[in-house]
Amino acid sequence: MNKSHLLPPNLTLFGYQICPYVLRVRYVLSLLELDHHYIELDVYANKPAQLLRYSPMGRVPTLIIDNDALCDSTVISQWLAQVYAEHQLLPANAWAKAKMMNDMAAIDSVHDTISQLISAVDKSAFNAALTRFSSMLPPVLTLLRASCSSPNSLVDVWAMVLAHLIRSVDAILQGMLSQHVPQIRSLPDIYRSRARASLRYQALLPKDYVTCLHNMMAHRNAYCAQLNNIAFAEEEFA
């Protein structure tokens, strides 16, 4: 049951289970305890007509609300936070809200560098992306290691998803990220400081998350396939 004073819309979310942007929206829906229909996509297959009707490029996440849709994790999450304001995912104060959105944008910039790492076409492009990652991550490490707000806020959602992605990619690349930014090794602390949040997030992840991420990285290009030709173990939450 949707826990809100509002009439519950019919919600359908299109995504794929290891996409960090999809995980953000699924995490927010979980925090708000909103009933919704989740449709898992095969990212390498043709997109279904229902998705393309609302998102011609087949972007995910796409959240269909009754007979309309939103197609961006930040836009979707802001809308949900404002509609269900009683859950306090965003501050009521305009300045505090702007500062939180500024922090979320900084986290997004690090997500972009990881995407560049994953999609690098050769060693030169990979090293350039690694340099960008190394310069952009340190300013947001404080956000990633901060104690979770109560109740959770959108910046907590952004931080949890990014911290887990960084740690997972670092494991797949045999510590290549933490060699350049040693502070990454302290990121497991996020799961202890945000224990309740991490359990909720963990429930959204497939048991073979790291394997799926490894396979996706190898599928994207030959260079990552070469880097990812390693043995690794599925990681448990601390």
Secondary structure per residue as TSV (DSSP state, phi and psi in degrees):
chain	resnum	aa	ss	phi	psi
A	1	M	-	360.0	133.0
A	2	N	-	-68.3	123.7
A	3	K	-	-92.4	83.6
A	4	S	S	-156.8	156.3
A	5	H	S	-76.1	-9.9
A	6	L	S	-86.2	155.8
A	7	L	-	-65.9	128.6
A	8	P	-	-72.1	126.5
A	9	P	-	-76.7	166.2
A	10	N	-	-84.0	117.5
A	11	L	E	-111.8	129.7
A	12	T	E	-130.1	125.7
A	13	L	E	-111.7	124.6
A	14	F	E	-96.9	136.0
A	15	G	E	-171.6	-175.1
A	16	Y	-	-133.5	145.4
A	17	Q	T	-67.0	-19.8
A	18	I	T	-103.1	-1.3
A	19	C	-	-68.4	122.7
A	20	P	H	-62.5	-31.4
A	21	Y	H	-72.0	-36.8
A	22	V	H	-66.9	-41.6
A	23	L	H	-61.9	-34.4
A	24	R	H	-57.2	-50.6
A	25	V	H	-67.2	-40.9
A	26	R	H	-62.8	-36.6
A	27	Y	H	-64.8	-44.8
A	28	V	H	-63.9	-44.1
A	29	L	H	-59.8	-36.6
A	30	S	H	-68.1	-43.4
A	31	L	H	-60.1	-38.2
A	32	L	T	-84.4	-6.0
A	33	E	T	54.2	47.1
A	34	L	-	-96.1	127.5
A	35	D	-	-65.1	137.0
A	36	H	-	-160.2	160.1
A	37	H	E	-101.2	120.9
A	38	Y	E	-102.9	130.3
A	39	I	E	-116.6	113.4
A	40	E	E	-81.3	129.9
A	41	L	-	-101.6	151.3
A	42	D	-	-89.2	109.2
A	43	V	T	-68.3	-14.4
A	44	Y	T	-102.8	6.3
A	45	A	S	-110.2	171.7
A	46	N	-	-63.7	139.8
A	47	K	-	-76.8	144.7
A	48	P	-	-67.9	152.0
A	49	A	H	-60.5	-35.4
A	50	Q	H	-61.2	-38.4
A	51	L	H	-70.4	-47.1
A	52	L	H	-64.3	-24.6
A	53	R	H	-60.6	-36.6
A	54	Y	H	-101.6	-26.2
A	55	S	-	-134.5	87.0
A	56	P	T	-55.2	-27.0
A	57	M	T	-86.5	-3.2
A	58	G	-	71.9	29.2
A	59	R	-	-70.2	146.0
A	60	V	S	-129.7	146.6
A	61	P	S	-76.1	146.0
A	62	T	E	-124.5	122.7
A	63	L	E	-108.5	116.8
A	64	I	E	-90.5	125.2
A	65	I	E	-115.6	104.9
A	66	D	T	55.8	-108.3
A	67	N	T	-115.5	27.5
A	68	D	E	-139.9	177.6
A	69	A	E	-154.2	157.0
A	70	L	E	-123.6	146.0
A	71	C	-	-132.3	36.4
A	72	D	-	-150.2	135.4
A	73	S	H	-62.5	-38.2
A	74	T	H	-68.1	-46.0
A	75	V	H	-62.6	-46.0
A	76	I	H	-60.5	-47.8
A	77	S	H	-67.3	-39.6
A	78	Q	H	-62.5	-44.0
A	79	W	H	-60.6	-47.1
A	80	L	H	-62.4	-41.6
A	81	A	H	-64.0	-35.4
A	82	Q	H	-77.4	-38.0
A	83	V	H	-67.2	-41.0
A	84	Y	T	-107.6	57.2
A	85	A	G	-63.9	-21.5
A	86	E	G	-64.2	-17.7
A	87	H	G	-85.1	-8.6
A	88	Q	-	57.9	42.6
A	89	L	S	-74.9	-23.9
A	90	L	S	-123.2	144.4
A	91	P	-	-65.3	151.0
A	92	A	S	-75.8	-32.4
A	93	N	S	-69.0	130.5
A	94	A	H	-61.9	-40.9
A	95	W	H	-68.2	-43.9
A	96	A	H	-62.7	-37.6
A	97	K	H	-64.5	-43.3
A	98	A	H	-63.1	-40.0
A	99	K	H	-64.6	-39.4
A	100	M	H	-65.3	-42.1
A	101	M	H	-64.3	-33.1
A	102	N	H	-64.0	-42.4
A	103	D	H	-64.6	-40.2
A	104	M	H	-64.6	-37.0
A	105	A	H	-65.5	-37.2
A	106	A	H	-63.8	-40.8
A	107	I	H	-64.7	-40.0
A	108	D	H	-59.0	-37.6
A	109	S	H	-63.5	-34.3
A	110	V	H	-71.8	-39.6
A	111	H	H	-54.9	-40.9
A	112	D	H	-62.6	-39.4
A	113	T	H	-68.7	-34.2
A	114	I	H	-66.9	-39.8
A	115	S	H	-59.7	-38.6
A	116	Q	H	-66.9	-36.2
A	117	L	H	-62.1	-47.3
A	118	I	H	-65.6	-33.9
A	119	S	T	-100.9	10.7
A	120	A	-	-59.3	134.1
A	121	V	-	-88.1	-18.0
A	122	D	S	-156.9	179.6
A	123	K	H	-61.7	-39.5
A	124	S	H	-62.2	-46.5
A	125	A	H	-65.2	-38.7
A	126	F	H	-63.3	-46.5
A	127	N	H	-64.9	-36.0
A	128	A	H	-64.8	-42.4
A	129	A	H	-66.4	-37.7
A	130	L	H	-64.5	-38.2
A	131	T	H	-64.0	-43.3
A	132	R	H	-63.0	-44.1
A	133	F	H	-58.3	-45.7
A	134	S	H	-62.9	-31.3
A	135	S	H	-85.4	-27.3
A	136	M	H	-93.7	-22.3
A	137	L	S	-73.3	-45.4
A	138	P	G	-50.4	-40.9
A	139	P	G	-63.7	-21.7
A	140	V	G	-101.6	-0.3
A	141	L	H	-61.8	-34.0
A	142	T	H	-60.3	-39.6
A	143	L	H	-64.9	-39.3
A	144	L	H	-70.9	-27.3
A	145	R	H	-100.3	-2.3
A	146	A	S	-67.8	150.8
A	147	S	-	-65.1	147.7
A	148	C	-	-69.3	138.6
A	149	S	-	-68.5	162.7
A	150	S	S	-132.7	111.8
A	151	P	S	-74.3	172.9
A	152	N	-	-58.0	148.6
A	153	S	-	-115.1	171.3
A	154	L	H	-62.6	-34.8
A	155	V	H	-66.9	-30.5
A	156	D	H	-65.2	-40.2
A	157	V	H	-61.7	-49.4
A	158	W	H	-59.1	-43.7
A	159	A	H	-66.9	-43.2
A	160	M	H	-62.0	-46.0
A	161	V	H	-64.4	-43.6
A	162	L	H	-66.4	-44.5
A	163	A	H	-59.7	-42.7
A	164	H	H	-68.1	-39.3
A	165	L	H	-63.2	-45.3
A	166	I	H	-60.4	-47.2
A	167	R	H	-63.8	-37.4
A	168	S	H	-69.8	-45.5
A	169	V	H	-63.9	-38.6
A	170	D	H	-61.8	-39.6
A	171	A	H	-65.1	-43.1
A	172	I	H	-64.2	-35.9
A	173	L	T	-93.5	20.0
A	174	Q	T	55.0	45.7
A	175	G	T	79.3	14.6
A	176	M	H	-64.4	-36.5
A	177	L	H	-71.3	-45.1
A	178	S	H	-72.6	-18.4
A	179	Q	H	-65.6	-35.6
A	180	H	H	-86.2	-31.5
A	181	V	-	-130.1	85.7
A	182	P	G	-56.9	-25.7
A	183	Q	G	-62.0	-17.0
A	184	I	G	-58.8	-29.3
A	185	R	G	-63.4	-19.4
A	186	S	G	-89.6	-2.9
A	187	L	T	-62.4	-27.3
A	188	P	T	-55.8	-21.2
A	189	D	H	-58.7	-24.6
A	190	I	H	-61.2	-30.4
A	191	Y	H	-77.1	-26.1
A	192	R	H	-80.8	-39.9
A	193	S	H	-74.2	-20.8
A	194	R	T	-122.9	49.9
A	195	A	H	-57.1	-48.4
A	196	R	H	-65.4	-39.8
A	197	A	H	-65.6	-39.3
A	198	S	H	-67.0	-35.4
A	199	L	H	-64.6	-41.0
A	200	R	H	-65.3	-41.8
A	201	Y	H	-67.9	-42.3
A	202	Q	H	-58.8	-33.7
A	203	A	T	-65.2	-20.1
A	204	L	T	-86.2	-15.9
A	205	L	S	-87.9	142.0
A	206	P	-	-67.0	150.5
A	207	K	T	-62.7	-27.4
A	208	D	T	-104.1	38.9
A	209	Y	H	-54.1	-50.0
A	210	V	H	-65.5	-38.1
A	211	T	H	-62.7	-44.6
A	212	C	H	-62.2	-41.6
A	213	L	H	-65.4	-43.3
A	214	H	H	-57.5	-46.7
A	215	N	H	-66.2	-38.5
A	216	M	H	-64.8	-42.3
A	217	M	H	-63.4	-41.6
A	218	A	H	-67.6	-31.0
A	219	H	H	-74.3	-28.4
A	220	R	H	-68.1	-36.1
A	221	N	-	-167.0	159.9
A	222	A	H	-66.4	-33.1
A	223	Y	H	-65.5	-46.4
A	224	C	H	-66.5	-32.3
A	225	A	H	-60.4	-39.5
A	226	Q	H	-66.8	-43.9
A	227	L	H	-65.2	-33.7
A	228	N	T	-89.9	6.3
A	229	N	-	-80.8	63.8
A	230	I	S	-136.5	164.9
A	231	A	-	-96.3	140.3
A	232	F	-	-152.5	164.4
A	233	A	-	-113.4	148.1
A	234	E	-	-60.5	138.1
A	235	E	-	-94.5	136.7
A	236	E	-	-96.4	150.8
A	237	F	-	-66.8	141.7
A	238	A	-	-69.0	360.0
